[in-house]
């Protein structure tokens, strides 16, 4: 690459985030192509089929097999009409719900959320700082998002990176789902804005608190308020904005 600065041109070698397609099949039927950063693909696929409401629990996943580096197949333990979930277009790295047949299909069944954890600026600060420290690929490329699931005390259960925000969320939730489902009392932290699909994925996983360093969308706020979820935006440097679920706020 060539860096231009102050009228000077400098030739350098740079590292960029990898973005490649991944086809997900259900019982052999292609249902989606997602654009993702390779790595933790098993977590991504597990998280995708669960948070999209395609399968309702990890027990409904009999096997996830790699067919080749760009194609994986999920074999369910229950009868399912895979055609119902076939996306009408590929999902780009910036698109979580693109290709859904209708907005009604987006509102998959959400779980009842636990009353806790209690959050305050100190807890949110610890979570966001630990999320930032667990992003080696971002530190190298500056081109990846991160998502992490944290305990009520702010300890990281898992952190994952990806070129897409929603992919990072699927990877993190998919990793935790192996050990606990629904995820329950915890905090989902993301490194970008809080979109509808991220809020929806947290709700399907039973995560009651979602925090991000940027703004939420109006649909994200509406969904969080409907479900009793705590939605925290602009969480950085000792401050935060609570858009929904203020009942979980501590002193």
Helices and strands as residue ranges (DSSP letters): E 2-5, E 8-11, E 20-26, E 29-36, H 41-51, G 58-60, E 61-68, E 71-76, G 82-85, G 103-105, H 121-133, H 136-141, E 145-150, E 156-162, H 165-177, E 187-190, H 196-204, E 209-212, H 218-227, E 230-236, E 239-244, G 246-248
